[in-house]
């Protein structure tokens, strides 16, 4: 039965490898799934609409993407990058590594990464350009961050499967989390050092979008305030809220505060700031609409039980290799089903739980699934990277794949040694 049910998935993968548009591939796979599953048009329509609504319901990344685009239009992000470059005396490889670590720890604190990526990716893109190692470093750091964070659903599922407290499980996984964070930052630094970033003179964007050379430091600091405030609120807002005991920083207040600062400290007036905020949402909304349609077709395939049947393969593997097999299966399932990493884990972890394996085994499987999502066309963080670096989603996946697979190999080796 698996051989038949996996055909729609194979068809989609083949079409994507042939560089067909993902929506065309999705339609072909979805129609084949309808035929195999004997779905009615009504059933298929409900499943399809669910995929679109799920993606468009991811509101926080949409809001942050629009806000980041707004401050960029005011020249704020460019000014912050220029200040960072001057402070590091032009050593942009170090800046790339620092920004990847900021992304990593922000994701770890929040338990999710895409919202942070919407803010950090444009900063890195302006500083160094679309360096493949930088993009992959961000993807790896994000995947490991949200799958081992004590605030994430993925960590909760892994801990629950092993019958362990979430805090204890997160603490046990922390050395591996830090290891991959450092590897991701090192990869970004190496990529910039090897390839060199964009050659940017001491310039910042002016009101009309042109470039004004050699802005003085005071002017740069003034223009940088909105983007710096946005970065602080996105990365550390929840921590600040807990310290002061009042919930001040939320997505809504972050947008309002940043908009006010943009009006005060950049050349944009109230009307232009408002227009920039609306314009900034266009790319991410268009992307999520496309991804949502594709996800709708993937959900039709899921309705056949294809992913559950693939996950069950791990239970038939010899016990000495069951963890690596489960990791590979989680990685592979996460590629087409990457919008919901926690859903992938609910398919794979029960097998490991039945074998009484330690929580570290669950944690390695969770990270493997997270890595798989970073080469998934329906993963919101991949869409965020595509927007931040002004690339097509499939191009981001193409750049990520070799680095993600390398990270996966390292992870499997660690699992064999540790578990």
N, C-alpha and C positions, 0 to 999 in steps of 0.2 A: 504493500500500500504506500510506503514511503517513496518508492521509486516513482509512482504516479503523482503523488501529491507534491513532490519536489520539482516537477517539470516546469510549473510557472515561474518558480524562483530561478531555475537554471536559465530559462528563456530571458528573463530580465537581465541577469548577469551577463549573458552572451551579448545581448544588444548593447548594454552599457560598454562592454569591452570593445565593441565595434564602433564606439563613439556616437551612438544614436542618442537623441535627446531622452532624458530620463522620463519625461511624460509619455513619450511614444513607447518606451520600454515598459513603463507601468501599465499602460493600456493593454498591451499585448499579454503581459502576465496576468492582469486582472481578468481579461476575457477568458483566457485559458482556465483560470481558477474557477470562474463561473461555470464553465462547461464541465470540468471535473467534479465540482461540488454540487452540480445541478441546482445552482442558486437561482432564485427568481429575480427579476429586475428590481422588485421592491426591496428584497433583502440586500442585494448588492448596492442599491442606492443608499440605504441607511448606513451601511458599513463605509461607503465612500464619503458621505457627508461627515461622518464621525472623524475621519482623518483630517479633513479640511478644518473643521471646527476646533479640533485639538491643537493644531499648529497655530491658528490665528488667535487662540486663547492664551498663548504665551505672551502675556502683556508686558512684563517687566523688561525683558530684552528689547522689545519694541520701543518702549519709553526711553531706555538708556541709549539705544542706537540713535534715536532722533535728537536727544540732548547732546550726545557727543558730536554729531554732525553740526549742530547749532554752534557750539563753542569753536569748532574748527573753522566755520565760516567767518567767525569774528577774529580769526588769527590767534586764538588763545592757545590752542594745542601747539601750533608752530612755535609760539613764543616760549612755552614750557620746554619743548624739545631743545630749542636754541640755548636756553639757560642751562639745561642739563649738559649739553655738549661743551659749553664754555667751562662749566664747573669741572668736567672730566677732561678738559684740555683736548677735546676732539676725539677721545678714545671711545668711539661709539659702540665698539664691541662690548665694553663693560656696561654701557647703558642698556644694550639689548639683554644681557644677562640679568641685570637688575630688574628690568621690566618683566621678564619671564618669571622671576622669583616673586615679584609683586602679584602677578596673575596667579601663581601657584598658591600662595598663602591666602590671597583673597578668596579663591575658590574653596580652599580648605576650611576657612572660617564660615563661609556662607553655605557650604554643602552643594553649591551649584556654580557653574562657570560662565555660561553664556552672557549673563548680564555684565560680568566683569570684563569679558572679552570685548564687548561693545565699546568699552571705554579705553582699555589698554591697547587694543590692536591698532586703532588710528594713531596713537602716540608712537608706537614702534614703527608703523608704516612710514610716517613722516620722517622719523629719525634715520632709518636704515633701508627702507624699501621692502619689497616682497622677497626677502631672502628665504629660500626654502627651509633651511635649518632653523630659522627663527620661528616660522609658522609651525613647523613640526614640534619645536620645543614648547611652544604655547599649547599645542594640542596634547602633548604627552603630560605636561604639568597639570593641565585641566582635568584630563582623564583620571590621573592618579589622585588628584585633589578631591574630586567629588565622590570617588569610590571608596575613600578611606576616611573621609571627614566624619567626625562624630555628629555632625548636624545633617547628614544626608540619609535618604531612604535606603540607598544601596548598602551603607554601613550597617544600618539597623537590620536589614534583611540578612546580611552575612552573620552578624552577631546572634540574631535569633535562631538561625539555622544550626548554630553550634551550641546553643544554650548558654551563651556567655553575655555578660553585661556589655552594653555598647561602649562605655568608657574603657573597659578593660580590653575589648577587641581593638578599639582605635589605638590604644597605647601599644598593643602588640604589633600593630601594622605600621606604627610611626617611623621606625628605622627605615623601612622600605619606602615609605612616603618621602622622607627626606632624601634618600638615595636617588630616587627618580627625579625629584625637584632639582637636585644638583646636576644630574645628568642632562636634564632639559635645559637648564641655564647654560651649562658648558657647551651643549650642542649649538645653542643660539650664538654664544660668543665665538665659537669656532667658525660658524658659518659666516658671520660678519667679518671676522679676521681674514678668512680665506678669500671670500668673494669681494669684500669691501662693501660698504653701504652706498647709498646715493651720495654723490658729492654735492653737499649743500653749503653754499656760501653763508656768511653771517647775515641771513635775511629772514624776514617774517612777512606774513600776509598783511596787506593793508586793506582799507575799507572796500576798495573796488576789486579786490582779488589780485591786484598786481603785487610786485615784490619791492619792498623798500629796504635798501642795504644798510647794514651797520646800525641797527637800532641801539640806542644806549640801554644799559642794564636796567635802569629805573623804569623805562617805558616797557621793556620786556616783562619785568615783574608785574607791572600793572595789568598788562594784557593776559598774563599767565594765570591770574587769580581765578577766573571762572573754571578753567580746566583743572587746576590744582585742587580747587574746592570739590569739583565733581569727582575726581579720583579719590579724595579722602572720604567723601560721603558714601561712595559705592563700596570702597574697600573696607573702611572702618566704621561705617555708620551704625551697624548693629552693635559693635563693641562699645562705641561711644554711648549709645542708648542704654546699654546694660550698666555702664559705669555711673552715669548720672541718674539712672532710675526712671527716666522719662523717655518715651518713644518720640523723639523729635525727627530723626532721619528715616524717611520712608521713600519709596519711589516717587510719590507725589510731591513731597516737600523737597526732595533732591532736585526735581525738575524746576520747581518754583524758585528755590534759592539760586540755582545755577542761571536761570533766565534773568533774574534780577541782577546778578553779578555781571552777566554778559552785557546788559544794557548800560551798567555803570562803568565798566572797565574796558570795553571794546568799542570800536567805531560803530557797531550796530545800534540803531535806535529801537524803540519798542516795536514798531511795525516790522522792521527787518528781522529782529530777533524772533518774533512770532512766525514770520514766514520761513525763517531758517529752521525752526523747530518742526514745522509741518513738512517742509521739503525733505528734512532729514529722515523722515519715516518711510519715504517712498520705496527705497531699495529693499529694506528689511521686510516691509509688508508684501512687496511683489515676490520676494524670495520665499517667504513663508507660505504664500498662496500656492506657489509652484510645488514646494516641498509637501504641503498638505494634500495636494492632489495625488502626488506619488505615494504618500503614506496611505491614502485611501485604498489604492490598489494593493499595497503590501498587506493591509488589513484583510483584504479578500483572501489572500493566500494563507494568512494566519487562521482564517476561519476553517480551513481544511484540516487544521491540526498539524501542519507541516513542521512548525518550530518545536512543538512538543515531541514529535516523533524523532526529530534530530537530537534533541536534548536527551532522550531516553537511551541513545547510543552509549553515553558515558557509563550507564549502569551495567553494560555488558562488557566493559573493558576489564582486563586483569587489575586487581586492586593496587598493584605497585605502580601502575601508570594511570590510574583513574583520575587523579588530580590534573596532570598535564592534558589528558584527553578532555576533561570537563572544561579546562581553560580554553583549549582550542575551539571547542564547540561553542562556548559562550562568546568568544571572539568572532566566530563566523556568523552566529545568529545575530549579533549586534550590528553587523554591517547592513543588512536590509531592514532590521527592526530597531535602528539606533536612536529613534526619537525617545524611547522609553527604556533606558538601561535597567531600571528596577524590574520592568516586566520580563526582560531577558533572564535576570537572576532568579525570578520565581519559577522559571522552567528548569534551570540547571541545579540550583542549590539543594532541592529536596533529595536528589540522588546522593549527594555527599553527606547530607545530614543522616540519611538512613545507614550510612557506613560508619557513622560515629567519628568522622574526621575532625581535627582541631579547627578552631576558628581561623587560623592563619591560612588553611586551605581554602576556606570560604573567601577570605580576603584576596587571595591571589586570583581566584575565579572572578571576583568583582572587578579587580583592576583589569583583567583580561577583557572583560565585557566593556569596560570603559574605554580601553584602547580601540576596540572594535568600532565603537561609536564614532571615533574620530576619522574614520574612513567611510562613514555612512552618509549618503546624500540626504537623509532625513534627520540628521542631528543638528539641533539649533546652534551648537557651538561651531560647527563647521560653517554654517550659514553666517555666523558672526565673524569668523575669520575671513570668509569670502568678502563680506562687506568692508571690514576694516582694512584689508589689503587690496581692495578693488579688483577682485578676481572672481572667476566663475567657480561655483561649488565643485564641479567635477575637476577643475584644475587644482583646487586645494587638495582634493582627495588624491589626485595623481602625484602631487608633490609630497604628500604625507606618507604614502603607502610604504615606501622603503624604510623610512625612519620608524614608523609605527611597528612594522614587522620586526625590525631590529630590537626595539624595546620589548616586543612580545617574546622574542627568543631569550633575552636576558631574564625576563620574568619567569619563563618556564624553567630555566636553569636554576634560578633561585628557589623555585617551588620544589624541584627535585631534591635540592640540597637540604632545604629547611624542613619540609613536611615529612 
